[in-house]
C-alpha cells in the first residue's frame, strides 16, 4: 500500500506507483470528493478519451418511457 505525508501547506505528493497505475501527469486536474471520512481523487479525462467506454452495454434493463414521471 502506498502512503503519503501531508505537508505543512496541506499538500500531498501522489506516489509514483499510483501515478503510473492510473496514468496521471503533471498539471492534470482532478476532482476531490470527501465522503464518510474518505478522500478520493478522481482524474479528469477528456471526452475524446471516453469514446467507446460503454460499448457493449446492455440496454434491456432500462425503463420504458411509460415508467418515467
RAKAJO-V471305 format. One record per residue. N is the residue number from 1. RES is the residue in one small letter. SS is DSSP state (H for helix, E for strand, - for the rest). D_LAST is the distance of its C-alpha to the last C-alpha in whole Angstrom. Layout:
((N;RES;SS;D_LAST) (N;RES;SS;D_LAST))
This chain:
((1;x;-;46) (2;x;-;47) (3;x;-;47) (4;x;-;47) (5;x;-;49) (6;x;-;47) (7;x;-;50) (8;x;-;51) (9;x;-;49) (10;x;-;46) (11;x;-;46) (12;x;-;45) (13;x;-;47) (14;x;-;45) (15;x;-;47) (16;x;H;48) (17;x;H;47) (18;x;H;43) (19;x;H;44) (20;x;H;45) (21;x;H;42) (22;x;H;39) (23;x;-;41) (24;x;-;41) (25;x;-;43) (26;x;-;45) (27;x;-;43) (28;x;-;40) (29;x;-;37) (30;x;E;35) (31;x;E;32) (32;x;E;33) (33;x;E;30) (34;x;E;32) (35;x;E;30) (36;x;-;32) (37;x;-;35) (38;x;E;35) (39;x;E;35) (40;x;E;34) (41;x;E;35) (42;x;E;32) (43;x;E;34) (44;x;-;32) (45;x;-;33) (46;x;-;33) (47;x;H;30) (48;x;H;33) (49;x;H;33) (50;x;H;30) (51;x;-;30) (52;x;-;30) (53;x;-;29) (54;x;-;26) (55;x;-;28) (56;x;-;28) (57;x;-;24) (58;x;-;23) (59;x;-;20) (60;x;-;19) (61;x;-;17) (62;x;-;14) (63;x;-;11) (64;x;-;11) (65;x;H;9) (66;x;H;8) (67;x;H;7) (68;x;-;4) (69;x;-;0))
